Structures are given as C-alpha cells and as structure tokens.
Amino acid sequence: WGAVDQYVRNVEAAGMQPLAIVNTAPAWAEGSHRPTRARMGTWKPSASALGAFAHALAVRYSGAHPDPLHPGAMLPAVRYWQVWNEPNITIFLAPQWTRLKHGYAPNSPGLYRKMLNAFYEGVKSVSRQNYVVTAGTAPFGDPVGKQRMHPAQFWRSLFCVVGATKPKSSRCRTPVYFDAVAHHPYTVGPPDHKALHRDDISVPDLKKITRPLAVAVKAGTVRPRAKKGLWVTEIAWDSYPDPDGLSLSKQATYLESSFYRLWKQGVSVITWYLLRDEAPDPSYALSRQTGVYRRGSTPGRDTRKPSFKAFRFPFTAFRSAGAAQIWGLVPESGHRLAVTIERQSGRRWVTVTRLHSGLNRVFSGRVRIGPRVRLRARTVHDTSLAWTTS
C-alpha cells in the first residue's frame, strides 16, 4: 500500500481531493481461457474479487485507518471512486461482443454492470458518503463485432434502455448502481463539432447519455433513484510542439469553449488530460502534447502554455442576436467574487459590466456587444485570457 498511501498524502497536502481509479485486473482475477490477443488485465474481470478489493480500499482510505508512517495520525480519506477506464473498447475490457449464430450481441455492458455493482457495494459498505463514478467511455466506436463499441450503444445497454432517438426502458433483471456517469468526449475538430455517427459522443452530444439515463432512473433500472452527476474525466487537444497539433492560443480557446459547452449540458467535473506534455517518445507527433505545461527537462523547468490560464480562469463570450453570452469560472471557490468584464479600446481596457460569481465559481450574464470585440474578465487577483467575439 505504500506508494498509494503517499499519493493520497500528496494530494491532500496540495489542498485537493483525490479521485481513486481502479482499472486493471491481476491475472488471478481474470476469467479463464484469456485469448492471446486480449490485453492482460482486461479479460472478464471477477466482479466478486473487485468488490472485495473495493471494500479493502475504502477501509484503508476511510479517514480512520492509522497511518503507518506517522504514529497517532490517520491516512487521509478518499471519498471519490471510479471503477475502470473506457469499458466500451477491447484494450480495457474484453470481450466486447458475444458471437451468435447470426451476428453479435453486446457483452461488455453486462460484464461491466456486474463489476460496477460489486465495486459500488464494496465502497458503500464502508461509508454511504463514498461517491462512485462510472468509468469514462471512449468517444468513438467501430462496426458491430469489432474492437470498440459505440458509447451511446454501451450506455443504453448498461441502463437497460432501447431506442437511440426516443429512448424507453426495457426489461432488466439487475439494476446498475452509481452516483455519477462519466465520459471522454474527445472531438475531431473544434468543440462545437458533433460526432458523425449517431452513437458516438463528442462535446456537443452528451444528451445521448443524459436522455437514456433519465429514462432509466425513472424506470428504476439505474439506482439509486436520484439525480446523477455528469463528469468528463478526460478531454484535451494536442498542441505545438506536435507538428499536427493546434497553436498554443487555439488550444487555450478550445479548452475554454469546451468547458462552457460541457457546463451548459450539466457537466460538474472536468479533468483535462494532461497536466504536462509527454516526453517525445518516439516523437512529438506520436506522444501526447496536450498539457497545460510544455515539458521541460524537469517539472521545475516546465513552462506554462496559454491553456494554463484558460484552465485556471476560463472565460467565453459567444455572440448571438447582437449580444454576447458571458460565462466563466473564477479561480477561487467557496465565496462570491466580484467580476469585472472589460473590452479593449486601443491600449486601454474599459469596463463593460460587473457580475458576481456563485459559490460554485460560475459567473454569467449577457451584454450588448458587436463582433470582433476583445473582452476579458478580471477579479481583484486574476485576469482571464482575452476572448474575441465573432
């Protein structure tokens, strides 16, 4: 447990709350007869073993377990738990499909339902305050029977819902239990670009999850019958120095735009992937240059990209019908802050309006404004990037 203990201590010491993710099975907890093509740790993971492990995790990080390195102190508590990663693709959960006499039937949603329910019971048996988040699904799928199941199809099957355009509940022997649903809405193009396949899910497409989810909660095939959180646990765009990536300024704009569009659809948690660029192994093109830090020789020599400020203080001003919809998140939480919206006039910045953030950091409003105007948001301590209205 030593390495995980230290991660949890470090997160708490940094003033953050850890989200613990379990996503690979040891060989002894996989199903039998794993084919050679299946990745280790993914083949029919044992739900009962996963539930037992979840219970052990929740006990150790309950806030009441003695810290072995600090006598008299307790290990920090973990309240947020996520089980698995992208269960709709073969490299993380297999098999995705069951071969029938004529065609294929979904297999991974039923497999994952057992895993998720066992994990939910394991951590909730320690504390009902523990919060369980589903795995984030991958955004794109393949034809039936291939390596990736389309995410909307995966969710409908998990929720026991049928119908892509007009979802309705279907018979389901076993409800599925969780507190929040997660997805990875990567987008080919800018944040307003919808996925081309009806069952793929990019930034603008989250209704493909929320609509069947609402039907399932009402029908009782998703439980508890309570409002579910909507989380995005991976999203990003590559930027320079990836030769095919966005410019640094466009990466920042895409980040802010995606945050606004996701917030409008009810998303309450967003994880940008990554904090710092990966090493160019074997090249910049074949590694993730998605960080809000450009990688240096050491973390201390990393340099902030514009997307760092965009992540810290996102601000957008989308214009329609002669007015701009102002939206943003102030860096500080826990209290209301005055926010000044300014427009650039030559070398000066002139006040347009004043707003206040809520306790959730969000501020929003609407102002009459023309196209090609540079706006920014400012608090006593921070200033956002400038946004140019279209």
C-alpha positions as CSV (number, residue, x, y, z in Angstrom):
1,W,0.0,0.0,0.0
2,G,3.0,2.3,0.5
3,A,3.0,4.0,-2.9
4,V,-0.8,4.6,-2.9
5,D,-0.6,5.9,0.7
6,Q,2.0,8.5,-0.5
7,Y,-0.1,9.6,-3.5
8,V,-3.1,10.2,-1.2
9,R,-1.0,12.1,1.3
10,N,0.5,14.3,-1.5
11,V,-2.9,15.1,-2.9
12,E,-4.3,16.1,0.4
13,A,-1.2,18.2,1.2
14,A,-1.7,20.1,-2.1
15,G,-5.2,21.0,-0.9
16,M,-7.0,18.8,-3.4
17,Q,-9.4,15.8,-3.1
18,P,-8.2,12.5,-4.6
19,L,-10.3,10.5,-7.2
20,A,-9.1,6.9,-6.9
21,I,-9.4,4.8,-10.0
22,V,-9.2,1.0,-10.3
23,N,-8.8,-0.1,-13.9
24,T,-6.9,-3.4,-14.3
25,A,-7.4,-6.9,-13.0
26,P,-4.5,-9.1,-11.8
27,A,-4.1,-12.3,-13.7
28,W,-5.7,-14.4,-10.9
29,A,-8.9,-12.2,-11.0
30,E,-9.4,-12.6,-14.8
31,G,-11.7,-15.1,-16.4
32,S,-10.4,-18.4,-17.7
33,H,-9.1,-19.0,-21.2
34,R,-8.0,-15.5,-22.0
35,P,-7.1,-15.4,-25.7
36,T,-3.6,-14.3,-26.6
37,R,-5.0,-11.3,-28.4
38,A,-6.6,-10.0,-25.3
39,R,-4.6,-7.5,-23.2
40,M,-3.6,-8.6,-19.7
41,G,-5.9,-7.3,-17.0
42,T,-9.0,-6.9,-19.3
43,W,-10.5,-10.4,-19.8
44,K,-13.7,-11.0,-17.9
45,P,-12.5,-9.4,-14.6
46,S,-14.0,-11.1,-11.5
47,A,-16.8,-8.9,-10.0
48,S,-16.5,-10.6,-6.6
49,A,-12.8,-10.0,-6.4
50,L,-13.3,-6.4,-7.5
51,G,-15.9,-5.9,-4.8
52,A,-13.6,-7.3,-2.1
53,F,-10.8,-5.1,-3.3
54,A,-13.1,-2.0,-3.3
55,H,-14.0,-2.8,0.3
56,A,-10.4,-3.0,1.3
57,L,-9.6,0.3,-0.4
58,A,-12.5,2.1,1.2
59,V,-11.5,0.8,4.7
60,R,-7.9,1.9,4.3
61,Y,-8.8,5.3,3.0
62,S,-11.8,5.9,5.3
63,G,-10.1,8.6,7.3
64,A,-10.0,6.2,10.3
65,H,-7.1,3.9,9.3
66,P,-3.8,4.5,11.2
67,D,-1.0,6.0,9.0
68,P,1.9,3.5,9.2
69,L,4.5,6.3,8.7
70,H,3.0,8.7,11.2
71,P,2.1,7.2,14.5
72,G,-1.0,8.7,16.0
73,A,-2.2,10.1,12.7
74,M,-4.7,8.6,10.2
75,L,-4.4,8.2,6.5
76,P,-6.3,10.8,4.5
77,A,-9.9,9.9,3.5
78,V,-10.8,9.2,-0.1
79,R,-14.5,9.9,-1.0
80,Y,-14.5,9.8,-4.8
81,W,-14.1,6.4,-6.5
82,Q,-14.1,5.5,-10.2
83,V,-14.0,1.9,-11.5
84,W,-12.3,1.1,-14.8
85,N,-11.5,3.1,-17.9
86,E,-13.2,3.1,-21.3
87,P,-15.1,-0.2,-20.8
88,N,-16.5,0.1,-24.4
89,I,-13.2,-0.7,-26.0
90,T,-11.3,-4.0,-26.1
91,I,-8.0,-2.8,-24.8
92,F,-9.6,-2.1,-21.4
93,L,-12.5,-4.6,-21.2
94,A,-13.0,-7.8,-23.2
95,P,-14.8,-9.4,-24.8
96,Q,-16.9,-6.5,-26.1
97,W,-19.3,-8.8,-28.0
98,T,-20.8,-12.3,-27.8
99,R,-20.8,-14.2,-31.1
100,L,-24.2,-15.5,-32.0
101,K,-25.3,-17.8,-34.8
102,H,-26.4,-14.8,-36.9
103,G,-24.4,-11.7,-35.8
104,Y,-23.3,-10.4,-32.4
105,A,-24.8,-9.3,-29.1
106,P,-23.3,-6.7,-26.7
107,N,-21.3,-8.4,-23.9
108,S,-19.2,-5.6,-22.2
109,P,-22.2,-3.7,-20.8
110,G,-23.5,-6.7,-18.9
111,L,-20.0,-7.6,-17.7
112,Y,-19.4,-4.0,-16.6
113,R,-22.8,-3.9,-14.8
114,K,-21.6,-6.7,-12.5
115,M,-18.2,-5.1,-11.9
116,L,-19.8,-1.7,-11.2
117,N,-22.4,-3.1,-8.8
118,A,-19.8,-5.1,-6.9
119,F,-17.5,-2.0,-6.6
120,Y,-20.4,0.2,-5.5
121,E,-21.4,-2.2,-2.7
122,G,-17.8,-2.6,-1.7
123,V,-17.1,1.1,-1.0
124,K,-20.6,1.9,0.2
125,S,-20.5,-0.9,2.8
126,V,-17.7,1.2,4.5
127,S,-19.4,4.6,4.1
128,R,-22.6,5.6,2.4
129,Q,-20.8,9.0,1.9
130,N,-18.5,7.4,-0.6
131,Y,-19.2,8.6,-4.2
132,V,-19.0,6.2,-7.1
133,V,-18.3,7.4,-10.6
134,T,-18.7,5.1,-13.6
135,A,-15.8,4.6,-16.0
136,G,-15.4,7.2,-18.6
137,T,-16.4,5.8,-22.0
138,A,-14.3,6.3,-25.2
139,P,-16.0,8.7,-27.7
140,F,-16.0,6.6,-30.9
141,G,-16.9,3.1,-31.9
142,D,-16.5,0.5,-34.7
143,P,-19.0,-1.6,-36.6
144,V,-20.7,-4.4,-34.6
145,G,-18.3,-7.2,-33.6
146,K,-15.1,-5.1,-33.8
147,Q,-12.8,-3.6,-31.2
148,R,-14.8,-0.6,-30.0
149,M,-18.5,-0.4,-29.1
150,H,-20.1,2.9,-29.8
151,P,-20.5,4.7,-26.5
152,A,-24.2,5.5,-26.8
153,Q,-25.0,1.9,-27.5
154,F,-22.9,0.9,-24.5
155,W,-24.8,3.2,-22.2
156,R,-28.3,2.2,-23.5
157,S,-27.4,-1.4,-22.9
158,L,-26.0,-0.7,-19.4
159,F,-29.0,1.3,-18.5
160,C,-31.5,-1.2,-20.0
161,V,-32.9,1.3,-22.4
162,V,-33.7,0.9,-26.1
163,G,-34.1,3.4,-28.9
164,A,-31.5,6.0,-30.0
165,T,-33.8,8.8,-30.8
166,K,-36.7,8.1,-28.5
167,P,-35.3,6.1,-25.6
168,K,-37.6,3.9,-23.5
169,S,-36.9,1.4,-20.8
170,S,-36.7,-2.3,-21.4
171,R,-36.7,-5.4,-19.1
172,C,-33.7,-5.6,-16.9
173,R,-33.1,-8.3,-14.2
174,T,-30.4,-6.4,-12.4
175,P,-30.3,-2.6,-12.0
176,V,-27.0,-0.8,-12.1
177,Y,-25.8,1.4,-9.2
178,F,-23.7,4.5,-9.3
179,D,-23.7,8.2,-8.3
180,A,-22.2,9.9,-11.4
181,V,-21.8,8.9,-15.0
182,A,-18.5,9.8,-16.9
183,H,-17.5,10.1,-20.5
184,H,-14.4,11.2,-22.6
185,P,-15.9,13.5,-25.3
186,Y,-12.9,13.9,-27.5
187,T,-13.8,15.8,-30.6
188,V,-12.4,15.6,-34.2
189,G,-12.2,19.3,-34.8
190,P,-13.3,22.3,-32.7
191,P,-15.5,21.8,-29.6
192,D,-18.8,22.5,-31.5
193,H,-18.1,19.6,-33.9
194,K,-20.7,16.9,-33.4
195,A,-19.8,13.2,-33.8
196,L,-20.7,11.9,-37.2
197,H,-22.0,8.5,-36.1
198,R,-25.3,8.7,-34.3
199,D,-24.0,6.6,-31.4
200,D,-20.6,8.4,-31.0
201,I,-20.4,11.1,-28.4
202,S,-18.2,14.3,-28.7
203,V,-18.5,17.6,-26.8
204,P,-21.9,18.7,-28.1
205,D,-23.5,15.2,-27.9
206,L,-24.0,14.4,-24.1
207,K,-27.7,14.2,-24.5
208,K,-27.0,10.8,-25.9
209,I,-26.1,9.8,-22.3
210,T,-28.4,12.1,-20.3
211,R,-31.7,11.2,-22.1
212,P,-31.5,7.4,-21.7
213,L,-30.1,8.0,-18.2
214,A,-33.2,10.0,-17.2
215,V,-35.5,7.2,-18.6
216,A,-33.5,4.6,-16.7
217,V,-33.6,6.4,-13.4
218,K,-37.3,6.9,-13.7
219,A,-37.8,3.2,-14.5
220,G,-35.5,2.1,-11.7
221,T,-33.0,0.3,-13.9
222,V,-30.4,2.8,-12.7
223,R,-30.3,3.3,-8.9
224,P,-30.4,4.9,-6.5
225,R,-33.3,6.9,-7.9
226,A,-31.6,10.2,-7.5
227,K,-30.1,12.9,-9.7
228,K,-26.8,11.6,-11.2
229,G,-23.7,13.7,-11.6
230,L,-22.3,14.1,-15.1
231,W,-18.5,14.1,-15.2
232,V,-15.9,14.4,-18.0
233,T,-12.9,12.5,-16.8
234,E,-10.8,13.0,-20.0
235,I,-10.7,15.7,-22.6
236,A,-7.9,17.5,-24.5
237,W,-6.4,18.7,-27.7
238,D,-2.8,18.3,-28.8
239,S,-0.9,21.5,-29.4
240,Y,2.6,22.6,-30.5
241,P,5.2,21.1,-30.5
242,D,3.1,18.3,-32.0
243,P,3.5,19.1,-35.8
244,D,-0.2,18.2,-36.3
245,G,-1.4,19.9,-33.1
246,L,-3.1,23.2,-32.6
247,S,-1.3,26.5,-32.0
248,L,-0.9,27.3,-28.3
249,S,-3.5,30.1,-28.5
250,K,-6.1,27.9,-30.3
251,Q,-5.6,25.1,-27.7
252,A,-6.5,27.6,-25.0
253,T,-9.6,28.8,-26.9
254,Y,-10.7,25.2,-27.5
255,L,-10.3,24.5,-23.8
256,E,-12.5,27.4,-22.7
257,S,-15.1,26.8,-25.4
258,S,-15.4,23.1,-24.5
259,F,-15.7,23.9,-20.8
260,Y,-18.6,26.3,-21.5
261,R,-20.4,23.8,-23.8
262,L,-20.0,21.0,-21.3
263,W,-21.2,23.2,-18.4
264,K,-24.3,24.0,-20.4
265,Q,-25.1,20.3,-20.7
266,G,-24.8,19.8,-17.0
267,V,-21.2,18.7,-16.5
268,S,-20.0,19.4,-13.0
269,V,-16.4,17.9,-13.1
270,I,-13.9,18.1,-15.9
271,T,-10.4,16.5,-16.0
272,W,-8.1,17.9,-18.6
273,Y,-5.7,15.3,-19.9
274,L,-2.7,16.1,-19.3
275,L,-1.2,18.5,-16.8
276,R,2.2,18.4,-18.7
277,D,3.2,17.3,-22.1
278,E,4.5,13.8,-22.5
279,A,8.1,13.2,-23.4
280,P,8.6,12.9,-27.2
281,D,8.9,9.2,-27.2
282,P,9.4,8.3,-30.0
283,S,8.4,11.7,-31.4
284,Y,6.2,14.8,-30.7
285,A,3.8,13.5,-33.3
286,L,3.4,10.1,-31.5
287,S,3.1,11.4,-28.0
288,R,0.5,13.5,-26.2
289,Q,1.3,17.2,-26.3
290,T,-1.9,18.0,-24.6
291,G,-0.6,19.5,-21.4
292,V,-1.2,23.0,-20.0
293,Y,2.5,22.9,-19.3
294,R,5.2,22.5,-22.1
295,R,7.5,19.8,-20.8
296,G,11.0,20.8,-19.7
297,S,13.9,18.7,-18.7
298,T,12.4,18.6,-15.2
299,P,8.9,19.6,-13.9
300,G,10.6,22.7,-12.4
301,R,11.6,23.7,-15.9
302,D,8.2,23.2,-17.4
303,T,6.7,26.4,-19.0
304,R,3.1,27.4,-18.8
305,K,1.1,27.4,-22.0
306,P,-1.8,29.8,-22.5
307,S,-4.1,26.9,-21.8
308,F,-2.8,27.0,-18.1
309,K,-4.5,30.4,-17.6
310,A,-7.5,29.2,-19.6
311,F,-7.8,26.2,-17.3
312,R,-7.4,28.3,-14.2
313,F,-9.7,31.1,-15.2
314,P,-11.8,30.0,-18.3
315,F,-13.8,32.8,-19.9
316,T,-16.0,32.8,-23.0
317,A,-18.3,35.4,-24.7
318,F,-20.3,33.7,-27.5
319,R,-22.3,36.3,-29.5
320,S,-25.8,35.9,-31.0
321,A,-28.5,38.4,-31.8
322,G,-26.3,41.4,-31.1
323,A,-25.3,40.3,-27.6
324,A,-22.6,38.2,-26.0
325,Q,-23.4,35.5,-23.5
326,I,-20.7,36.0,-20.9
327,W,-19.6,32.9,-18.9
328,G,-16.6,31.9,-16.8
329,L,-15.2,30.2,-13.7
330,V,-13.2,32.3,-11.2
331,P,-10.1,30.6,-9.8
332,E,-11.2,30.9,-6.2
333,S,-14.0,28.8,-4.7
334,G,-16.1,29.0,-1.6
335,H,-17.2,32.6,-1.7
336,R,-18.8,35.1,-4.1
337,L,-16.3,37.2,-6.1
338,A,-16.9,40.5,-8.0
339,V,-16.0,40.0,-11.7
340,T,-15.4,43.0,-14.0
341,I,-16.0,42.4,-17.7
342,E,-13.8,44.7,-19.8
343,R,-13.4,45.5,-23.5
344,Q,-10.2,46.5,-25.2
345,S,-10.2,50.1,-26.6
346,G,-6.9,50.8,-28.1
347,R,-4.3,50.2,-25.4
348,R,-6.8,50.6,-22.6
349,W,-9.4,48.2,-21.1
350,V,-12.8,49.7,-20.4
351,T,-15.4,48.3,-18.0
352,V,-18.5,46.9,-19.8
353,T,-20.3,45.4,-16.9
354,R,-19.8,43.9,-13.4
355,L,-21.0,40.4,-12.4
356,H,-20.6,38.1,-9.3
357,S,-19.6,34.5,-9.2
358,G,-21.6,32.0,-7.3
359,L,-20.2,29.7,-4.6
360,N,-19.6,27.2,-7.5
361,R,-17.2,29.7,-9.1
362,V,-19.5,30.3,-12.1
363,F,-20.4,33.8,-13.3
364,S,-22.6,34.5,-16.3
365,G,-24.5,37.4,-17.9
366,R,-25.5,38.9,-21.2
367,V,-24.2,42.2,-22.7
368,R,-24.9,44.0,-25.9
369,I,-21.7,43.9,-28.0
370,G,-20.6,43.9,-31.6
371,P,-18.4,41.4,-33.5
372,R,-14.6,41.4,-33.3
373,V,-14.5,42.9,-29.8
374,R,-11.8,41.7,-27.4
375,L,-13.3,41.0,-23.9
376,R,-11.7,39.8,-20.7
377,A,-12.8,39.0,-17.2
378,R,-11.0,40.4,-14.1
379,T,-11.2,39.8,-10.4
380,V,-9.1,41.5,-7.7
381,H,-6.3,38.9,-8.0
382,D,-6.7,37.4,-11.5
383,T,-7.3,38.3,-15.2
384,S,-8.5,35.8,-17.8
385,L,-7.3,35.5,-21.4
386,A,-8.9,37.8,-23.9
387,W,-11.8,36.5,-26.0
388,T,-12.7,37.9,-29.4
389,T,-16.4,37.9,-30.3
390,S,-17.4,36.5,-33.6
